[in-house]
Amino acid sequence: MKQKLEDIQRMALAEIDAAGDLKNLDDTRVKYLGRKGALTDILRGLAHVTPEERPVLGQLANDVKDIISTRIEARLRVLEEQASAQKTQSDSLDLSLPGRRPRKGHLHLVSQITEEVVDIFTELGFQVASGPEIETEYYNFDSLNISPDHPARDSHDTFHVRPGIVLRTHTSPVQMRVMEKMPPPVAVVVPGKVYRVDYDASHSPMFNQVEALLVDKQVSFADLKGTLLFLAHRLFGKNTKVRFRPSFFPFTEPSAEIDISCTVCGGSGCRVCKNSGWLEIGGCGMVHPEVFRYAKYDYENFTGYALGMGLDRIAMLKHRVNNIHLFFENDVRFLEQF
Ligand code: DAH
């Protein structure tokens, strides 16, 4: 029996030391000290030994029990400490880690240019106006003196929504919408999206224009040129020159194409301006009397100028972007450069 007690002690201590977690340790405790445990078994067996042996073996069994209990206590403390250390580690915040900065966004380049152009006009006293992108043929064409069979209707390559309704092909229809609402004098600037069936490196089915309209007594072509020169200097720098090229629009007479000296070579000729030294940025002219007639304006006493420019094109020229689609693909690697 003595041998048996020594075996139990040896095995129990080895198992206690090997217990990897609290559950394991408790199983070991039950196995040796529990009600049906190995040691309890032995103690029960004491009833069958001789009276002389009983106290000696009893003492020994109690000692073994104490040794095992003490070792379990010790192991318990170690395991509990380990568990709590692990929990602290997984729960704790590392305050020394660098923080994650929120990524700041900014206005799209085309929005920046739009704001810039609109600001220049408002500084000159123009008011901002807007109109619908889904427009009637009346406002988009008829009221602008574009007759039903006029080639300008075709050259615009219009998206038709349903009979009589189109996606506006330019911001010019807002001229009429404004004039219908207020008597002269008017000075409005109109930024907005326009649509044409067109697709290549410099044309997108949706693009942005800005329109300006000034109607008053004695408005002249010189006023128009002065405004455009002011605008060009502000947008592209003091050395920029402006040139009018005779042109035709049904809603202006006379009409002109607006050129600025090349933003890349300054006018000496390069690839961007195709060696001409000039870049086209829009169209303009003196408001056609027929347009005033549609607006019910007194065209004997009032004159006006109008102009329309491509905002995406201005952004492209200013930042030397050679493909308009980059603006609308929304690749942040492109957008965040501006
Ligand atoms: N609406 C014309 C276009 O989109 C541009 C234009 C030309 C606007 C002459 C005007 C203007 O106001 O007077 O091609």
Residues whose N, C-alpha, C, O or C-beta is under 5 A from the ligand:
A	BS01	DAH	T169 H170 S172 A212 F249 T252 G283 C284 G285 A306 L307 G308
